[in-house]
Amino acid sequence: MEQCITITVQDKQYQVNNGTPVAEFIQRLDSNNPIMGVSIDNRVQDLNFLLTKDCKLDLIDLSSPLGVKIYEKSLLFVLIKAAKIVLPQEELSIEHSLGGGIYCQFKGNKRLKKYEVDKIASIVDKIIKADLPINRVTCNKEEAIKKLPQKKDLFEYINGNHICIYELDGLYGYFNGYMLPSTGYLKQFYLRYYYPGFVLLYPKTNNQKVVKFEDQKKLFHVFSDYQKWCKFLDVQDVVSLNRKIADNDIVELIRVAEARHARDLMNISNEIASNPDRAKLIVLAGPSSAGKTTTSKRLATNLMVHGLRPVTIELDNYFLDRDKTPKNSRGEYDFDSINALDIELFNENLLQLLEYKEVEIPKYNFITGKRERGSKIKIAKDNPIIVEGIHGLNEKLTHYIPKENKYKIYLNALTHLNIDSYNRIPTTDIRLIRRLIRDYNTRGHNGESTLTMWRSVREGEEINIFPYGEEADYIFNSALLYEISVMRNYALPILKEVREDSPMYIHAERIIGFLELFLPIDNTSKILGNSIIREFIGGSVYD
């Protein structure tokens, strides 16, 4: 007689035979959503995992970022397989997010034709319909290198001697994450031709509808420019960055990365100063931990070089009184909503200032949740106004001010540094690591609390910031090519404090996994005091 174990799902207990696969067990549940994986005692497991002991099990579907990542990784593996069938002499590279999906292109000078993308899509569809198994293979490093010799240098940086790789119809691949058991789980996808490559689109919600593509030409240009620059410096992935550190070439890389930021900020200030009408109102917007504070202060310094004395207005002082603040679907105050601001008063004050009238700027009391009397200011012609906040690109925020009198800057950490050709590092992860460090050092938040709030932060960004990126006059890329190797030493202790019984443990474990691939930069003395990274690790000249 087989031994039974107890599985607890949402406070309901189930008896199953020892050794039952997760995929078989979840068929007993009443879930109407497609299940991508599970969390067992706060550790992610795939659907092939065998249940061998009493445990608490949580379902991971497409309403969860983890579920979306599992779907994404599995679909990418199928895409790589299809690309090798159609163009066996070429190597596909998974590049970056774009328009709601992931932009991909082939290495070298290969420029895809529309019919080639259609052919790849057709093969992907056939592989999905064939419901081929995706097998997880755990082996030691020596065996992994034999199966994937091109990954030898990367595998050397993985802690421990065991590596998990995946196999699909004879093709082996390494993926920093989990996979679905077979290709048949992948119900929907779309390949959109986007010269010189294509964009992979897929579902990101339980309705399983492929996300709608939103063209982002300006963003694509910034990514492409950064990609060319990374290629010129020969730093495009973990291994090439680690080589720079190991060979003591990192100081030069730090200088070049910082010089690029200085050049871009000077370009912005030159453009503003050359157009006096545009110098009236400068709005700077970007998601959490993009580096808005340092960027606005450096920009102000550059504008002073041009004989301008910018005045900064803080949007936080225009919050509505707490009892008038809108709430989100969870019944919580939604301070990220543009409707949490007194937009009419803000616009009236801007108009008055631009007419060179004296204005009293309110002061918001975050303790009482009410606006109070503030200080009076008056500007002159050489005093452009800088407004920094998440809603800066939304025309609704400054709708009284004509477009020709505004200069909009979109700020984000648009990294092009990936783990390897198949494993990208989302820009979101860079900002999360920055925020983990800053919140720990300056706000007294531990890693668990920052990870807990991050999902709601991201939801707000998707609504309030990202849809307006193409409205910007200039997109400033705040990513620093070397920064992960600096931040790992600050972030790892914070993440390792997250308890194993915490629901956030699975998120901490994922980030720890890729941070540990990077060699550390221990000596930060060469990092400039006005660097964006100083905003997070400390030592900024603006503190």
ROBA-995081 format. One record per atom (N, C-alpha, C): residue in three letters; x, y, z. Coordinates in steps of 0.05 Angstrom, whole numbers, plus 5000, padded with zeros to 4 digits. Example, Ala and Ser with C-alpha at 12.3 -4.5 7.8 and 13.67 -1.06 7.14 Angstrom:
! ROBA-995081
ala526448865156;ala524649105156;ala526449345156;ser525749555142;ser527349795143;ser525850015157;
! end
This chain:
! ROBA-995081
met501749765000;met500050005000;met501850255000;glu501150444982;glu502850684979;glu502250865003;gln504451005011;gln504151195033;gln502851445023;cys501051555039;cys499651805032;cys500952045046;ile500852275033;ile501852525045;ile499652735043;thr499952945058;thr497953155060;thr498953415046;ile497353505027;ile497953745012;ile495853955019;thr496854195029;thr495054405037;thr495054625016;val492654675005;val492254884985;val490055074995;gln490855325001;gln488955525011;gln487255415034;asp488655315054;asp487455215079;asp485754965075;lys485754845051;lys484354595046;lys486354375043;gln485854145056;gln487753925056;gln486953705036;tyr488953595023;tyr488453375004;tyr490353145011;gln489452905008;gln491152665012;gln491852554984;val494452524980;val495452414954;val497552204960;asn498052034940;asn500151834943;asn502851964941;asn504751864957;asn507451954957;asn508651914929;gly509852124917;gly511052104891;gly509152204868;thr506852314875;thr504952414855;thr506152664842;pro506152684815;pro507152924802;pro505153154807;val506253394809;val504553634813;val502453654792;ala503153614766;ala501253634744;ala498853454748;glu499253214759;glu497053024764;glu495353124787;phe496653224808;phe495153314831;phe493353554825;ile494353754810;ile492753994806;ile490253944789;gln490153714775;gln487753644761;gln485353604779;arg485953544805;arg483853514825;arg482653774835;leu484053994829;leu483254254840;leu481254394821;asp479854584832;asp477754724817;asp478754984804;ser481154984795;ser482255224784;ser481455254754;asn480355484747;asn479555534719;asn481855664704;asn484055734718;asn486255874705;asn488455684698;pro489855744676;pro492155574668;pro494355594688;ile495255364699;ile497355354719;ile500055324706;met501855504713;met504555504701;met506555364719;gly506155354744;gly507955234763;gly506755254791;val508255184811;val507255184839;val509455294857;ser508655384880;ser510455454902;ser509955254924;ile511955104931;ile511754904952;ile513454984976;asp512155054998;asp513555165021;asp515355385013;asn514255574996;asn515655814988;asn518055764970;arg517955544955;arg520055494935;arg518655414909;val519455544887;val518255494861;val519055214851;gln517055074841;gln517454814829;gln515854794803;asp516854634784;asp515454604759;asp513254394762;leu511654354742;leu509354174743;leu510153874743;asn512653824736;asn513653544737;asn514653464765;phe514753654783;phe515853604810;phe514153384824;leu515553204838;leu514252984852;leu513753064881;leu511253024889;leu510453084917;leu511152854935;thr513052894953;thr514052674970;thr513752715000;lys512652955008;lys512353005036;lys510053195041;asp509053215065;asp506953405072;asp507953685066;cys506353855054;cys507254125046;cys504854315041;lys505554565041;lys503654775033;lys504254845004;leu502154834987;leu502554874958;leu500855114949;asp502155294935;asp500755524923;asp500955504892;leu498755564879;leu498755554850;leu499855804838;ile501355774816;ile502456004801;ile501256014774;asp499556214769;asp498256234743;asp499256494729;leu497856574707;leu498756804691;leu498057064704;ser496757064727;ser496257314741;ser498757384758;ser500657204759;ser503057244775;ser505357304756;pro507157494764;pro509557534747;pro511257284744;leu511257114765;leu512756864762;leu511556674741;gly508856674740;gly507556514720;gly508056604692;val508156864689;val508756984663;val511656914655;lys513456924674;lys516256854668;lys516556564659;ile515056384672;ile515156094664;ile514156064636;tyr511956194630;tyr510856174602;tyr512856294583;glu513956524590;glu515856664572;glu518356484567;lys519556374588;lys521956214584;lys521355964566;ser519155844571;ser518455604556;ser517955674527;leu516555894522;leu516055974494;leu518656054480;leu520456184495;leu523056254483;leu524656014475;phe524555794491;phe525955554484;phe524855434458;val522255444455;val520955344430;val521855524407;leu521855784411;leu522755974391;leu525555924382;ile527355874401;ile530155824395;ile530355564378;lys528855364385;lys528755114370;lys527855164341;ala525755314338;ala524655374312;ala526655534295;ala527955734308;ala529955894293;ala532255734283;lys533055524298;lys535255354290;lys534455174266;ile531855114265;ile530854954243;ile530755114217;val529855364220;val529555534196;val532255654187;leu533855734206;leu536455864199;leu538655734216;pro539455484209;pro541255334225;pro544055454228;gln544855624210;gln547555744211;gln547656004227;glu545256094236;glu545156354251;glu544556304280;glu545256494297;glu544756474326;glu542856694335;leu540556604346;leu538556794356;leu539456924382;ser538757174386;ser539457314411;ser536857434422;ile536257374447;ile533957494461;ile534857754472;glu533757974463;glu534958244468;glu533658384492;his531358494489;his530158664510;his527158684506;ser525758804526;ser522958844524;ser522359074503;leu520059044490;leu519259254471;leu516359214464;gly514859424468;gly512059434459;gly510259234472;gly510959134496;gly509358934509;gly510358654506;gly512358614488;gly513558354484;gly516558364487;ile517958174473;ile520858154475;ile521958174447;tyr523858364443;tyr525058394417;tyr527358194414;cys527458064391;cys529557864386;cys530757924358;gln533257854355;gln534557874329;gln536857674328;phe537857634304;phe540157454300;phe542757604303;lys544757474314;lys547357594317;lys548657644290;gly550757814291;gly552057874266;gly550558074250;asn550758064224;asn549458254206;asn546958144193;lys545857934204;lys543457814193;lys541058004197;arg539858074174;arg537358244174;arg535158064164;leu533158024181;leu531057834174;leu529157944153;lys528057774137;lys525957834119;lys523257754131;lys521157874123;lys518457814134;lys517757524130;tyr518457404108;tyr517657124103;tyr519256934122;glu521657014130;glu523256854148;glu521956854176;val520957084185;val519557094210;val517056934209;asp515556944187;asp513156784184;asp513756484185;lys516056404173;lys516856124173;lys517556034201;ile518956204216;ile519656134244;ile517056104260;ala515156284256;ala512656274271;ala511156014264;ser511255934239;ser509855684231;ser511155434245;ile513755434248;ile515055214261;ile514455214291;val514455454303;val513655474331;val510855354336;asp509055424318;asp506355324320;asp506255014318;lys507854904300;lys507954614297;lys509054474322;ile511154594334;ile512354474358;ile510354484381;ile508854704383;ile506854724405;ile504654514401;lys503654484377;lys501554294371;lys502454004375;ala505053954371;ala506153684375;ala506353614404;asp506053804422;asp506153764451;asp508653604459;leu510953704450;leu513553564456;leu514353614485;pro515553414498;pro516353444526;pro518753644528;ile518753804549;ile520953974557;ile522153854582;asn524453724579;asn525653564600;asn527653724616;arg527353714643;arg529353844660;arg531553634667;val534053714662;val536353534666;val538153654687;thr538453524709;thr540353614730;thr542953464727;cys545153604724;cys547753464720;cys549953624733;asn552253504735;asn554553654746;asn555653844725;lys557454014732;lys558554214713;lys559854094689;glu561353884694;glu562753744673;glu560853634652;glu558653514661;glu556653404643;glu555253634628;ala554653844643;ala553254074631;ala554854204609;ile557454224614;ile559254344594;ile559454164569;lys559353904572;lys559353724549;lys556953764532;lys554653804545;lys552153844530;lys551954124518;leu553054324532;leu553054604524;leu555754724526;pro557654644508;pro560354744510;pro560655044507;gln558755174493;gln558855464489;gln558255614515;lys557155474535;lys556555594561;lys558655544582;lys560955444575;lys563055364594;lys563755604612;asp564355834600;asp565156064617;asp563056154636;leu560456144627;leu558256224644;leu557956034667;phe558155774661;phe557755564682;phe559855584704;glu562155694697;glu564255714718;glu563455904740;tyr561656084734;tyr560756284754;tyr558356194771;ile557255954765;ile554955854780;ile555955714805;asn554855784828;asn555655664853;asn554755374854;gly556355204866;gly555754924868;gly556554764844;asn556254504845;asn557154334823;asn554854234806;his552454294814;his550154194799;his548754414784;ile548054364759;ile546854554741;ile544354434728;cys542154584727;cys539754494714;cys539554604686;ile539454434667;ile539154514639;ile536554384629;tyr535654464605;tyr533154354594;tyr533754244566;glu532054044559;glu532253914533;glu529653914519;leu529653994493;leu527253994477;leu527853874449;asp526953634445;asp527253494419;asp530153494410;gly531953424429;gly534853404423;gly536453654426;leu535053874431;leu536454134435;leu536754194465;tyr539154244474;tyr539654314502;tyr539854614505;gly538954714528;gly539155004533;gly539255054563;tyr540655274570;tyr540755364598;tyr538955604600;phe537155594620;phe535255814625;phe535155874654;asn535456134661;asn535356224688;asn532456234698;gly531256004703;gly528455994711;gly527255724707;tyr524655704708;tyr523255454706;tyr521655434680;met521055184672;met519755124647;met517154974652;leu515454984631;leu513054814631;leu513754534623;pro512154334630;pro512854054624;pro513053984594;ser511354124578;ser511354064550;ser510454304534;thr510854294508;thr510254524491;thr507254564488;gly505654364494;gly502754384491;gly501454584510;tyr502854654531;tyr501754854550;tyr501755134539;leu503255174517;leu503555444505;leu501355484485;lys499255604493;lys496855624476;lys496955854456;gln498156074463;gln498056314446;gln500756454444;phe501356554421;phe503756724416;phe503456864390;tyr505157064385;tyr505157204359;tyr507857314354;leu508957284330;leu511457404322;leu510857644304;arg511657874312;arg511158124296;arg513858204284;tyr513958214258;tyr516358304244;tyr517058584252;tyr519558634260;tyr520458894269;tyr523358914261;tyr523859034238;tyr526559034226;tyr528559154246;pro530959024248;pro531958794233;pro531258514245;gly529458514265;gly528758264279;gly525758234281;phe524858154304;phe521958124309;phe521358144338;val518858184345;val517958194373;val516157954379;leu516857814400;leu515257584409;leu513157694429;leu510657644423;leu508457724440;leu507057474451;tyr506057494475;tyr504857264489;tyr502957354511;pro501457174522;pro499557264543;pro500957334569;lys499757534583;lys500757614609;lys498557624630;thr496257514623;thr494057494642;thr492657224638;asn490857154657;asn489556894656;asn487556864633;asn486857084619;asn485157054596;asn486556944572;gln489156914574;gln490856784554;gln490856924527;lys490057174527;lys490257334502;lys492957454499;val494057444475;val496657564469;val496457864473;val498457984487;val498358264491;val498458424465;lys497258654465;lys497258814441;lys499858964438;phe501058954414;phe503559094410;phe503259394409;glu504959534423;glu505059824423;glu507759914412;asp507760034389;asp510260104377;asp511660314394;gln514260274398;gln515960454414;gln518560524399;lys518260674379;lys520560734361;lys522760884376;lys522061074393;lys524161224407;lys525661044427;leu524160874441;leu525360684460;leu527160484445;phe526160384422;phe527760204407;phe530460324398;his530260584390;his532760724382;his534760734405;val533760794430;val535560804453;val536760544459;phe535160324458;phe536260054462;phe538359984441;ser537760044416;ser539559974394;ser542260124397;asp542060384404;asp544460544407;asp546160434430;tyr544860354452;tyr546260244475;tyr547459974468;gln546059814452;gln547159554444;gln549659584427;lys549759784409;lys552159824393;lys554459914410;trp553860084430;trp555960174448;trp557059954465;cys555359774475;cys556259544491;cys557959354473;lys557159324448;lys558759154430;lys561459284425;phe561559544422;phe564159684418;phe565959644442;leu564859644466;leu566459614491;leu566959314497;asp565759134481;asp565958844485;asp564958764513;val562658884521;val561358814546;val558458784540;gln557558534535;gln554758484527;gln553358284545;asp554958154563;asp553657954580;asp555357924606;val554457744623;val555757704649;val558757634645;val559257444627;val561957344624;val563857564615;ser563057734596;ser564857944586;ser565258154608;leu563258214624;leu563658404646;leu565458294667;asn565058034674;asn566757904694;asn569657904685;arg570157874659;arg572957874648;arg574158154653;lys572658364649;lys573658634654;lys574558664683;ile572958554701;ile573558574730;ile575958404736;ala576058164726;ala578257984732;ala580858084721;asp580758224698;asp583158324685;asp583958614694;asn582458714715;asn582958984726;asn582559204705;asp580659154687;asp580059364667;asp577459514674;ile576459474698;ile573859574705;ile573859884710;val576159994719;val576260274724;val575760434699;glu576960354677;glu576460484651;glu573560464643;leu572360234647;leu569460194641;leu567760384657;ile568360414682;ile566860594700;ile567060874689;arg569460964681;arg569761234671;arg568161274645;val568261074628;val566861104602;val563861114606;ala562860944624;ala559960934630;ala559061194641;glu560561304659;glu559861564672;glu560061794651;ala562061774634;ala562361984613;ala559961984594;arg558961744589;arg556561724571;arg554161874584;his553761834610;his551661974624;his552062274622;ala554562354627;ala555162644626;ala554562764598;arg555362614577;arg554862704550;arg551862734545;asp550262534553;asp547362534548;asp546062774562;leu546862814587;leu545663034603;leu546463314591;met548963324580;met549763574567;met548163614541;asn547563394527;asn545963424503;asn543163534509;ile542063434531;ile539363534540;ile539563834547;ser541463914563;ser541664194571;ser542264374547;asn543964274528;asn544464434505;asn541964484488;glu540364274486;glu537864294470;glu535864484484;ile535664464510;ile533864644525;ile534764934522;ala537364984527;ala538465254527;ala538265384499;ser538365224479;ser538365334451;ser535565414443;asn533465344459;asn530765414453;asn529465544478;pro529565804480;pro528665934505;pro525765874512;asp523965834491;asp521165774497;asp520965504511;arg522665314502;arg522565044514;arg523665054543;ala525265254549;ala526465274575;ala524565364597;lys522065414590;lys520165504610;lys519365284630;leu518765054620;leu517964834637;leu519264574628;ile520764444646;ile522064194641;ile520863984659;val519663774647;val518463564663;val520163314660;leu520763184682;leu522462944682;leu520862724696;ala520462504681;ala518862284692;ala520262014687;gly519661824705;gly520761564702;gly519761384724;pro520061124722;pro519160944742;pro520860944767;ser519960794787;ser521360794813;ser524360704809;ser526060854823;ser528960794824;ser530360814797;ala529260984780;ala530561034754;ala532861234757;gly532861374780;gly535061564785;gly534161854780;lys531561904784;lys530462174778;lys531762394795;thr532262344821;thr533262544838;thr536062644829;thr537862454825;thr540562534816;thr540562664789;thr538962554771;thr538762654743;thr537762944743;ser535763004758;ser534663274759;ser536663474770;lys538263384790;lys540163564802;lys542563604783;arg543363394769;arg545563424750;arg544663604727;leu542263564718;leu541163734697;leu541164024705;ala540264074730;ala540264354740;ala542964474739;thr545064324747;thr547764424746;thr548664484717;asn547964314698;asn548664364670;asn547264614660;leu544764654668;leu543364894658;leu544565144669;met545765134693;met547065364704;met549565444688;val550765244675;val553065294658;val552165474634;his549565444626;his548465594604;his547265864614;gly547665934639;gly546666184649;gly543766174657;leu542765924663;leu539965894672;leu539965794701;arg538065894717;arg537865814745;arg535165674749;pro535065414745;pro532565274747;pro531465264775;val528765264777;val527365244802;val525764974801;thr526064814822;thr524764554823;thr522164574840;ile520064464829;ile517464444843;ile516864154849;glu516364084873;glu515763804881;glu512763744879;leu512163554862;leu509363474858;leu508063374884;asp509563254901;asp508463144926;asp506863354942;asn507663604939;asn506263814954;asn503463874944;tyr502763754921;tyr500163794909;tyr498263554913;phe498963374931;phe497063164938;phe494463274949;leu492263144942;leu489763214953;leu489763134983;asp488063264999;asp487763175026;asp486962875027;arg487862745047;arg487562455049;arg484762355043;asp482762495054;asp479962405051;asp478962435022;lys480462575005;lys479662604977;lys481362434958;thr483262284970;thr485062124954;thr483561874943;pro483861824917;pro482561584905;pro483761324916;lys482161114914;lys483060844924;lys483260654900;asn484960454904;asn485260254883;asn483260024887;ser483559814870;ser481659594872;ser481759444898;arg483959474913;arg484259334938;arg483259504962;gly482259744955;gly481259924976;gly483360084990;glu485760094978;glu487960234990;glu488260514976;tyr489260704991;tyr489760964979;tyr491660944955;asp490861044933;asp492561024908;asp494061284904;phe496361314917;phe497961554915;phe499361574888;asp499461354873;asp500761354847;asp498861454825;ser496261474831;ser494361574811;ser494761864806;ile494561954781;ile494762234776;ile492362384788;asn490162244794;asn487862374807;asn488262414837;ala490562324847;ala491262384875;ala492362654878;leu492862794856;leu494063064856;leu491863274850;asp492263514861;asp490563734855;asp491663864829;ile490863754807;ile491963824781;ile491264114774;glu488764194781;glu487964464774;glu489564674788;leu490064634814;leu491664824829;leu494564824819;phe495564594812;phe498264574802;phe498564734776;asn496664704758;asn496764844732;asn496465144736;glu494665224754;glu494265504760;glu496865634770;asn498265484788;asn500765584799;asn502865604777;leu503065404759;leu504965414737;leu504465654719;leu501965704712;leu501365934695;leu502166194708;gln501466214733;gln502166464748;gln505266504749;leu506666294753;leu509566314754;leu510766394727;leu509666274706;leu510666334679;leu509866614670;glu507966734684;glu507267014679;glu508867194698;tyr510767074712;tyr512567214731;tyr511067344754;lys509067204763;lys507567294787;lys508567134811;glu508267254835;glu508967114859;glu506866904866;val507766664874;val505866444879;val506666314905;glu504566234921;glu505066084945;glu504865784938;ile507065634941;ile507065344936;ile506165204961;pro504165034960;pro503264904985;pro505264704996;lys504964635020;lys506664435033;lys504864205043;tyr505463965034;tyr503763735042;tyr504863605067;asn503063565087;asn503863435112;asn503063145110;phe505062975107;phe504562685103;phe503562555129;ile503962675151;ile503062565177;ile500062615180;thr499162865176;thr496362925178;thr494762865153;gly496162835130;gly494762785105;gly493263035095;lys494363275101;lys493063515092;lys495163715081;arg494163885063;arg495864095053;arg495964325072;glu498364455074;glu498664685092;glu499764915077;arg499865145089;arg501065385077;arg504065325072;gly504965415048;gly507665365041;gly509265625038;ser511265625021;ser512965855017;ser512265984990;lys512866244989;lys512266394964;lys514766414947;ile514366384921;ile516566394902;ile515766564878;lys517766674864;lys517266834840;lys519666784822;ile519166744796;ile521466674778;ile521866904758;ala524266894746;ala524967084724;ala525366924698;lys526167064677;lys526466934651;lys528666724652;asp530566754669;asp532766564670;asp532266334690;asn529766314699;asn529066104719;asn527165894707;pro528065704691;pro526265494681;pro525365324705;ile522965224702;ile521765064723;ile522264764717;ile523364624736;ile523664334734;ile521564194751;val519964014739;val518063854753;val518863564750;glu519263434773;glu520063144773;glu517862974785;gly517062764772;gly515062584783;gly514162374763;ile512562184772;ile511961964755;ile509962034732;his508562264736;his506562334716;his507462554696;gly509962614696;gly510962834680;gly510362814650;leu510262574639;leu509762534611;leu506862544603;asn505062514623;asn502162524619;asn501262814614;glu500262864591;glu499463134584;glu497363254603;lys495863074616;lys493863174635;lys495063324658;leu497563254666;leu498863374689;leu499263674685;thr500063754660;thr500664034655;thr498964144631;his496464074631;his494764134608;his494264424603;tyr494764604623;tyr494564894618;tyr496865004602;ile499064864602;ile501564964590;ile501764854561;pro502065034541;pro502364944513;pro504664744510;lys504364554492;lys506364354488;lys509064474479;glu508864694464;glu511364824453;glu512964954475;asn511864984499;asn513265104522;asn514264894542;lys514064644535;lys514864424553;lys516964254540;tyr518864164557;tyr520863974548;tyr520663724566;lys519963494554;lys519363254569;lys521663054567;ile522562964590;ile524762774592;ile523762514605;tyr524162294591;tyr523462034602;tyr525961894611;leu525961804636;leu528361684648;leu527761394656;asn529561214648;asn529260934656;asn531960794654;ala532360584670;ala534860434669;ala534560214648;leu535160274623;leu534760094601;leu537259934595;thr537759744612;thr540259584610;thr540059404585;his542459374572;his542659174550;his544458944559;leu545358954583;leu547158744593;leu545458504601;asn545858274589;asn544258034595;asn546057814606;ile544857604616;ile546457374626;ile547857244603;asp546457184582;asp547657084557;asp545557134535;ser545957014512;ser544257064489;ser541356984493;tyr540856794511;tyr538156694515;tyr536856784541;asn538456904559;asn537356984585;asn537757284589;arg535657434586;arg535857724589;arg535457794618;ile536458034625;ile535958144652;ile533958374648;pro531458344658;pro529458554654;pro530358814667;thr529759034655;thr530359294667;thr529059324694;thr526759194697;thr525359204723;thr527059104745;asp528658884740;asp530258774761;asp532458964770;ile533559114751;ile535659314758;ile534459524777;arg532159614771;arg530859814788;arg530059704815;leu529159454815;leu528459324841;leu530959304859;ile533259224848;ile535659204864;ile536459474874;arg536259674858;arg536859954867;arg535060024891;arg532459964888;arg530560034909;arg530959884934;leu531659624932;leu532259464956;leu534359594972;ile536459684959;ile538759804973;ile537960074985;arg536660244969;arg535960514979;arg533960495002;asp531960324999;asp529860305021;asp531160195046;tyr533060025044;tyr534359905067;tyr536060115081;asn537460275066;asn539360465077;asn538060725087;thr535960815073;thr534861075079;thr532061075091;arg530660855087;arg527860855096;arg527260645117;gly529260485124;gly528960285145;gly527260055137;his526960005110;his525359775101;his527159535096;asn526359305106;asn527959065100;asn527158955072;gly528658755063;gly528258645037;gly525458545032;glu524258415053;glu521658295050;glu519558515045;ser519658735059;ser517658945055;ser517859075028;thr520359115018;thr520659234991;thr519659044970;leu520358784972;leu519358584953;leu516258564953;thr515158594977;thr512258574980;thr510858804965;met511959044968;met510559274955;met511259304926;trp513259164916;trp514259204889;trp512059144868;arg510458944873;arg508358874853;arg506459104849;ser505559234870;ser503759464867;ser505159704854;val507759734860;val509259944847;val509259894817;arg509759644809;arg509859574780;arg507159614767;glu505059544781;glu502359584770;glu501859884764;gly502760054783;gly502360334779;gly503960444756;glu506360334752;glu508060424730;glu506860354703;glu505660114701;glu504360024676;glu502060204668;ile500760324688;ile498560504683;ile499360784679;asn501160884696;asn501761174697;asn504261264682;ile506061084675;ile508661174664;ile509161054636;phe509260794634;phe510160664609;phe508460744585;pro505760774587;pro504260854563;pro505061124551;tyr506461284566;tyr507061554557;tyr509961594549;gly511561384548;gly514361404542;gly515061534516;glu513461474496;glu513961584469;glu513261884467;glu512061994488;glu511362284488;glu513862454494;ala515962324503;ala518262474512;ala519762604489;asp520962834495;asp522762964476;asp525562834477;tyr526262714499;tyr528862584502;tyr528562344522;ile529562114514;ile529561884532;ile532461854543;phe532661884569;phe535361864582;phe535561594594;asn537661444586;asn538161174596;asn539961194621;ser538761144644;ser540261164669;ser541860914677;ala541760704660;ala543160464667;ala546160514665;leu547660384683;leu550560394683;leu551560104678;leu553260084658;leu554159814649;leu555359644671;tyr556559774691;tyr557959624712;tyr556459594737;glu554059714739;glu552759754765;glu551959494780;ile551159284766;ile550359034780;ile552758924796;ser555158944785;ser557458844800;ser558059004825;val557159254826;val557459414850;val555259354869;met552759344859;met550459314876;met550159044889;arg551358834876;arg550958564887;arg551858544916;asn554058674923;asn555058664951;asn553158804970;tyr551658994961;tyr549759134978;tyr547158984979;ala546258864957;ala543658744955;ala543558464967;leu545758304963;leu545658024972;leu545057995002;pro546358145020;pro545758115048;pro542858185054;ile541758385040;ile538958465045;ile537058235036;leu537658125013;leu535957905003;leu536157655019;lys538557605029;lys538957355045;lys537757375073;glu536857605081;glu535457635106;glu532557555104;val531557525079;val528757445075;val528457155085;arg526657105103;arg526256845115;arg525156635095;glu525856385100;glu524856175082;glu521856135084;asp520656215107;asp517756185109;asp516256425099;ser517656615087;ser516356855076;ser515356805048;pro513056905041;pro512056885013;pro513957024993;met515657205003;met517457354986;met520057194981;tyr520356974994;tyr522856814992;tyr523456734964;ile521356654949;ile521756564922;ile522756784904;his521957034909;his522857264894;his525757334901;ala526357324927;ala529057374936;ala531057174924;glu530156914925;glu531856704915;glu532556734885;arg530556824869;arg530956864841;arg533057084836;ile532857304850;ile534757524846;ile537557454856;ile537657314878;ile540257224888;ile541657044867;gly540056874854;gly541156694834;gly542656834812;phe541557054801;phe542957184779;phe545057384789;leu544657494813;leu546757674824;leu549357524829;glu549157284838;glu551557124845;glu553157044820;leu552057084797;leu553557034772;leu555657254767;phe555257484779;phe556957714774;phe559257724794;leu561657774783;leu563957824801;leu563458094814;pro564258134839;pro563758384853;pro565958594846;ile565058844846;ile566959074846;ile566959174875;asp569059104889;asp569259174918;asp570059454923;asn571759564906;asn572859834911;asn571060034896;thr569560194911;thr567760394898;thr568860674898;ser571460694905;ser572660964907;ser572861104880;lys572760954858;lys573061064832;lys570361164820;ile568161114835;ile565561194826;ile565061484834;leu564361654815;leu564161934820;leu561961994840;gly562262224854;gly560362294875;gly557662384863;asn557562454837;asn555062534824;asn553862314807;ser554962074810;ser553961844795;ser551161764804;ile549561674786;ile546861584793;ile546861364813;ile548961184811;ile549060964829;ile549461054858;arg550561294862;arg550961404889;arg548361464903;glu546261514887;glu543561554898;glu542661314914;phe543761084908;phe542760834920;phe544760714940;ile547360724933;ile549360604951;ile550460804971;gly549861054967;gly550861264986;gly553361404975;gly554061624988;gly556361774981;gly555861984959;ser553362044954;ser552762244933;ser553462524943;val554362684924;val554962964931;val552363124936;tyr550163004928;tyr547563144931;tyr546163074957;asp547362894973;asp546162824999;asp546363055019;
! end
